[in-house]
C-alpha cells in the first residue's frame, strides 16, 4: 500500500508541468496589450485637406485681365556680308608663303599669298630675249626697206614678229604679277583654305574676305507676316547672343514663296559699322503683329521650377501653385497662353515654397480640381 501524500505538498513533476502554462499566459497578456484592447476604440473620421498655404496678410495681388494688344514676334535670320570676296589664283603653282591669318584686318593692296614664280620668271626671261632679237631684226629690216634693199613684205613680217614678241613679253610680265596675290578690298579675312606648299590651280578658293561695315540680315519670313512687309520699311533687329538692337531697312523681298516652308526670303540692310559682328551671326528681326486679345499678368508673378513656369494663385484665403505657359510681352507684363483665366487672382511677388506648400497637381492631377482629401485613422 502506497503512503498518502500530505496536503499542501507539490511534487516536482507538478512544478515542471506548471511553468509552460504560466509562460503561455504571460505571452498572451503581452500580445493583447500590444493590440490595444485595453484602450477605447476611436471611430473613423474624415480629415479635411486644404491645398497650398494661407494667404499672407501683406501679399500684393493682381487680378488677371484680358486686353487687346499687338505682339512683337522675333523672326530668326543670319547676318551675311554685302561684300564677300573669294580670293583665287590665276595660274597653277605651289604656294610659297601665306602672309595673313583668319581674323586679320587687311587693306587694299596688302600682300596675301606668294606663289612659286620660278617657271614664270624663266618664261619672262625667254620672252624678253625673244623680244630683243625681234626688235633688232625689225630695226635692220626697216633700214633696208627705207634704202630699197628690202621689200615691203619683208618689212611687214619683221614688224609683226617684233609686235608679237612684245605681246609675249607683256603676257609673261603679267603672269609674273599673278604670282603675288593682293587684297582687292579693305576688310577682314574670314577663312583660309590652303597652307604653304599646297599646289593650287586657277579658280580654287584660297581664302575669303568680307567687309565688316556692309552687312545684311537674310530671314525666311513666314507667309502670314510677309504680307504686311514692303521694301523700304524700317525694322529693328537683335544681333548675337547679347541681343544688341540695330536699326535696318528691308532692302529686298523674294518674289515667290518656298513651297516647303511657306516662307519668303527677306534681306534687311544693316548698319553695324564698328560693332565687330562677323558674318554668320544669329539675328532676329522684330515683327509687330495685329492687335488681338490676350491674358496678361506682371512678369514678376511668374517663377520657374526646373523647366516649368508657375504662378501662385489665390483661392479665397489660400495660395496654390499652378503651371502656366507664357509668351513675352512689353512694359513689365507677360502674356499667359494657358493655365489662367480672366478674373483669377495671382501673387505679384510669389513666396518661396516651404513645407506644406503644394501645387494643385500634387494631389488631384488636375489644375482646376484641387479636391479635398480624406484620411481615416483608428
C-alpha positions in Angstrom: 0.0 0.0 0.0 1.3 3.4 -1.1 1.7 6.0 1.6 -0.7 9.0 1.4 0.7 12.5 0.4 0.4 15.2 2.9 -2.0 18.1 1.9 -0.2 21.3 0.5 2.8 19.5 -0.8 3.6 19.9 -4.6 5.5 17.3 -6.3 8.5 18.1 -8.5 6.6 16.8 -11.6 3.7 19.2 -10.9 6.1 22.1 -10.8 7.6 21.2 -14.2 4.2 21.0 -15.7 3.1 24.5 -14.5 6.0 26.5 -15.9 4.9 26.3 -19.6 1.4 27.3 -18.8 2.5 30.4 -17.0 4.7 31.4 -19.9 1.9 31.0 -22.4 -0.4 33.1 -20.2 2.2 35.8 -20.0 2.8 35.8 -23.8 -1.0 36.1 -24.3 -1.2 39.1 -22.0 1.7 40.9 -23.8 0.0 40.3 -27.2 -3.3 41.6 -26.0 -1.6 44.7 -24.5 0.2 45.4 -27.8 -3.0 45.3 -29.8 -4.6 47.9 -27.6 -7.6 46.0 -26.5 -7.4 47.9 -23.2 -8.0 51.2 -25.0 -11.3 52.7 -26.1 -11.7 52.4 -29.9 -11.9 55.7 -31.8 -14.5 56.0 -34.5 -13.1 56.7 -38.1 -13.4 60.4 -39.1 -12.7 62.4 -42.3 -9.7 64.8 -42.2 -10.2 67.8 -44.5 -7.1 68.7 -46.6 -6.7 72.2 -47.9 -4.0 72.6 -50.7 -1.4 75.3 -50.6 -0.8 77.7 -47.7 -2.6 80.6 -46.1 -2.6 83.9 -47.9 -0.1 86.2 -46.2 -1.7 89.4 -44.9 0.8 91.7 -46.7 0.7 89.9 -50.1 0.4 92.0 -53.2 -2.1 90.5 -55.6 -3.2 91.1 -59.2 -6.5 90.2 -60.9 -5.9 88.5 -64.2 -7.2 90.7 -67.1 -7.7 90.5 -70.8 -6.7 93.3 -73.0 -6.2 93.9 -76.7 -2.6 94.3 -77.7 -0.2 93.7 -80.6 2.7 91.2 -80.1 6.3 91.5 -81.1 7.5 88.3 -82.8 11.2 87.7 -83.3 12.0 86.1 -86.7 15.4 84.4 -86.9 17.9 85.0 -89.7 21.6 85.0 -90.5 23.9 88.0 -90.9 26.0 88.0 -94.0 28.3 90.5 -95.6 27.2 92.5 -98.6 30.7 92.3 -100.0 32.3 88.8 -99.7 35.5 88.3 -101.8 36.7 84.8 -102.7 40.4 85.0 -103.4 41.6 82.6 -106.2 44.9 82.3 -108.2 45.1 83.0 -111.9 47.7 80.3 -112.6 48.8 76.8 -111.4 51.7 76.9 -108.9 52.8 75.9 -105.4 52.2 78.3 -102.5 55.4 79.8 -101.3 54.0 81.8 -98.3 50.7 82.9 -96.8 51.0 86.4 -95.2 47.7 86.6 -93.3 45.7 84.6 -90.9 41.9 84.2 -90.4 40.5 87.1 -88.5 43.2 89.7 -89.6 42.2 93.0 -91.0 43.6 93.8 -94.4 43.7 96.9 -96.7 43.6 97.3 -100.4 46.9 96.2 -101.9 48.1 94.2 -98.9 50.0 91.0 -100.0 48.0 87.9 -99.1 49.7 85.0 -100.8 53.0 84.4 -102.7 53.2 81.7 -105.3 56.2 79.9 -106.7 57.4 82.2 -109.5 60.4 80.3 -110.9 58.6 79.0 -114.0 57.1 82.3 -114.7 60.4 84.1 -114.2 62.1 81.8 -116.7 59.3 82.4 -119.2 59.6 86.1 -118.8 63.4 86.0 -119.4 62.9 84.0 -122.6 60.2 86.4 -123.7 62.5 89.4 -123.1 65.3 87.7 -125.1 62.9 86.9 -128.0 61.6 90.5 -127.9 65.1 91.9 -128.1 66.0 89.7 -131.1 62.8 90.6 -132.9 63.4 94.3 -132.3 66.9 94.1 -133.7 65.6 92.3 -136.8 62.8 94.8 -137.2 65.1 97.8 -137.0 67.5 96.2 -139.6 64.7 95.4 -141.9 63.3 98.9 -141.5 66.6 100.5 -142.6 66.9 98.1 -145.6 63.3 98.9 -146.6 64.0 102.6 -146.4 67.0 102.2 -148.6 65.2 99.9 -151.1 67.2 96.8 -150.2 64.2 95.0 -148.6 60.7 94.5 -149.9 57.5 95.8 -148.2 56.5 92.2 -147.5 59.7 91.6 -145.5 59.3 94.8 -143.6 55.7 93.9 -142.6 56.8 90.4 -141.5 59.6 91.8 -139.3 57.3 94.4 -137.7 54.7 91.8 -137.0 57.2 89.5 -135.4 58.5 92.3 -133.2 55.0 93.2 -132.0 54.2 89.5 -131.3 57.4 89.3 -129.2 56.4 92.4 -127.3 53.0 90.9 -126.6 54.6 87.6 -125.3 56.9 89.6 -123.0 53.9 91.6 -121.7 52.0 88.4 -121.1 54.9 86.8 -119.2 55.2 90.0 -117.1 51.5 89.9 -116.2 51.9 86.2 -115.3 54.8 87.2 -113.1 52.4 89.7 -111.3 49.9 86.9 -110.7 52.4 85.1 -108.5 51.6 87.7 -105.8 48.0 87.9 -104.7 47.0 91.2 -103.1 43.8 92.2 -101.3 41.3 93.9 -103.6 39.3 95.5 -100.7 39.6 96.8 -97.2 38.1 94.0 -95.0 38.7 91.0 -92.7 40.0 87.6 -93.6 37.0 85.3 -92.8 38.6 81.9 -93.6 41.6 80.5 -95.4 41.6 77.1 -97.0 45.2 76.4 -98.0 48.6 76.1 -96.5 52.2 76.8 -97.6 53.4 74.2 -100.1 49.9 73.4 -101.5 49.6 73.1 -105.3 46.8 75.4 -106.4 45.0 76.0 -109.7 43.0 78.7 -111.3 39.6 79.2 -109.7 40.5 77.4 -106.5 39.4 79.4 -103.4 42.4 80.3 -101.2 40.6 82.5 -98.7 37.6 84.7 -98.3 37.4 88.3 -97.2 34.4 90.3 -96.1 33.6 94.0 -95.5 32.5 94.3 -91.8 30.7 97.6 -92.4 28.4 96.3 -95.1 26.1 93.7 -93.6 22.6 92.4 -94.3 20.3 90.0 -92.5 18.7 87.2 -94.5 15.5 86.0 -93.0 12.9 83.3 -94.1 9.7 85.2 -93.2 6.5 83.1 -92.8 3.7 83.9 -95.3 1.4 85.4 -92.6 4.0 88.1 -91.8 5.4 88.7 -95.3 2.1 90.1 -96.5 2.5 93.1 -94.1 6.0 94.0 -95.2 7.3 96.1 -98.1 10.7 97.1 -99.4 11.9 100.3 -97.6 10.1 99.5 -94.3 12.3 100.3 -91.2 12.8 97.3 -88.8 14.6 96.6 -85.6 17.0 93.7 -85.4 18.6 92.0 -82.4 22.1 90.7 -83.2 24.0 88.0 -81.4 23.7 86.4 -78.0 23.9 89.8 -76.3 20.8 90.9 -78.2 22.1 94.4 -79.2 19.4 96.2 -81.1 20.3 97.7 -84.6 18.1 99.5 -87.0 17.7 98.3 -90.5 15.7 98.7 -93.7 14.1 96.0 -95.8 16.1 96.1 -99.0 14.8 93.1 -100.9 12.0 90.5 -100.8 11.8 87.4 -102.9 9.0 87.3 -105.4 8.0 83.7 -104.6 7.3 81.5 -101.6 9.3 78.5 -100.6 6.7 75.7 -101.3 8.0 73.5 -98.5 8.4 76.1 -95.7 5.8 78.6 -96.9 8.3 81.5 -96.4 9.7 84.4 -98.4 13.3 85.4 -98.3 13.7 88.9 -96.9 17.0 90.9 -96.9 17.4 93.7 -94.3 20.3 96.2 -94.9 22.1 96.7 -91.5 24.3 99.5 -90.2 26.7 97.6 -87.9 29.8 99.7 -88.6 32.4 99.3 -85.9 30.4 96.6 -84.0 32.8 93.8 -84.9 29.9 91.4 -85.7 31.2 88.6 -88.1 29.1 87.0 -90.9 27.1 84.0 -89.8 25.9 85.7 -86.6 22.4 84.9 -85.5 19.9 87.8 -85.7 16.2 88.3 -85.1 14.0 90.8 -86.9 11.3 92.1 -84.6 7.9 92.0 -86.3 4.7 93.5 -84.7 1.5 91.5 -85.3 -2.0 92.8 -85.5 -3.7 93.6 -82.1 -5.8 90.9 -80.5 -7.0 89.9 -77.1 -4.8 88.1 -74.6 -4.4 87.3 -70.9 -1.7 89.4 -69.2 -0.1 89.5 -65.7 3.0 91.2 -64.3 6.2 89.4 -65.3 7.3 89.2 -61.6 4.3 86.9 -60.9 5.8 84.0 -62.9 8.6 81.8 -61.5 10.3 78.7 -62.6 10.6 75.3 -61.0 13.2 73.5 -63.1 11.9 73.8 -66.7 8.3 74.6 -65.6 6.7 78.0 -65.4 4.4 78.5 -62.5 2.3 81.2 -60.7 0.8 81.3 -57.2 -3.0 81.6 -57.5 -5.1 83.0 -54.7 -8.3 81.0 -53.9 -10.2 82.6 -51.0 -7.7 82.7 -48.2 -5.3 80.1 -49.7 -2.4 80.2 -52.2 -1.6 77.3 -54.5 0.9 76.9 -57.3 -0.3 76.4 -60.9 1.5 75.5 -64.1 1.3 78.1 -67.0 2.6 78.7 -70.5 3.8 82.2 -71.3 4.9 84.4 -74.1 6.9 87.6 -73.9 5.1 91.0 -73.7 6.1 94.6 -73.0 6.1 97.1 -70.1 6.8 94.5 -67.5 3.8 92.4 -68.4 3.8 88.8 -69.6 1.2 87.0 -71.7 -0.4 83.8 -70.4 -1.0 81.3 -73.2 -2.6 78.7 -70.9 -3.2 78.0 -67.2 -5.0 81.1 -66.1 -8.4 82.7 -66.9 -9.6 86.2 -66.7 -10.7 87.2 -63.3 -8.4 84.9 -61.3 -6.0 86.4 -58.8 -2.3 85.8 -58.5 0.5 86.9 -56.2 2.6 89.7 -57.8 5.7 88.5 -55.8 5.5 84.8 -55.3 6.5 83.5 -51.9 9.2 80.8 -51.7 7.9 77.2 -51.4 8.1 75.7 -48.0 6.9 72.6 -46.1 3.2 72.1 -46.7 3.1 74.2 -49.8 1.7 72.0 -52.6 0.7 72.5 -56.2 -2.8 71.8 -57.3 -1.2 69.0 -59.3 0.3 67.4 -56.2 -2.9 65.7 -55.1 -5.5 65.7 -57.8 -3.5 65.8 -61.1 -6.0 68.4 -62.4 -5.0 72.1 -62.1 -8.7 73.1 -61.9 -9.8 70.4 -59.5 -7.8 70.8 -56.3 -10.1 68.4 -54.4 -10.3 67.6 -50.7 -8.6 64.5 -49.4 -10.0 62.3 -46.6 -7.8 60.1 -44.4 -9.0 57.6 -41.8 -7.3 56.6 -38.7 -8.1 54.3 -35.8 
